[in-house]
């Protein structure tokens, strides 16, 4: 089933077009560009976006986004989900 309406390119988990998506896929990101990307990712992650959603919206890998967040000092959230308990 296809969605109706125009496609505006990659979006973040909140439905807005991501400004960071203009980076070329696979291009090395250094210096001020990397600092700006790290700040944007940090802000979105702290507002509740997942690493996977950020990776998809920027066209980068999960590992890259995880590394950039870690380098910028973000406290990463746990994986969530139900935990297993011992049977009595």
N, C-alpha and C positions, 0 to 999 in steps of 0.2 A: 504494500500500500504506500503510495507516494504522498508526500505532504503537498498541499496546495499553496500557491503563492511564490513570490520570488525568493531566491536564495541570496543572502547577503554575505556569504562566506562564513568563516569560523566564528562561533559565538562562545562566550563563556557560559557558565552554568546558570547565569541569571538572564540569558537571552539577549544581552547587548553585544554588539560587535566588539571584538577585542582589538584594542589599538596596537598591541604588541605583535599581532599576527603578521605584520608586514616584514618581519625578518625572513631572510632566505633560509630555506630548510637546509640544515647541515652546515651552515656557515658558522665560522668561529666567532664567538661573541666575547669581546674583551673591552677593558677600559670603562669609559663613561656609559657606553651602551649596555654593558653587562650590569653595571651598578643600577641603572634605571630599570632594567628588566627585573633585577633582584628585588628592588623596592616595590615594583608593581605586583610581582608574584607574592611577596610577603604580605602586602596589604590585602590582596584577594584571598590568600590562604587564611589569614587571621579573621576574615569576615565569614569564613565557612566553606570556601571552595575546596574541593578535593585536589590532590596532586594529579590524579588522572584527568580531571576536568581542565586543570591548568595546562597540562601537557598537550591535550587535544586542542585547546584554544590557541596555543602558541605555535603548534606544529613541531614541538620538541618532544623528546622521549621522557618517560617517567623518571628515569635515572638522572637525566639532566636537571629536571625541575627539582627533584629531591635534593640533589647536590647543591644547587643554587640556594634553595631554602635553608639548608644546613649551614652553608657558608655565611648566610646573612643573619644567623643567630636565632632562627625561628625554633620554638619548641614544637616538635612535630607531634601530632595527635596519634593516639593508638589506632589500631585497625578496626576496633569496634566489633560488633556482632556478639552472639551469645558465647559465653565461656562454658567450657565443659567442667562438670563437677564429678567428683568420685561417687560411685554408687555405694550406698550404705549396705 
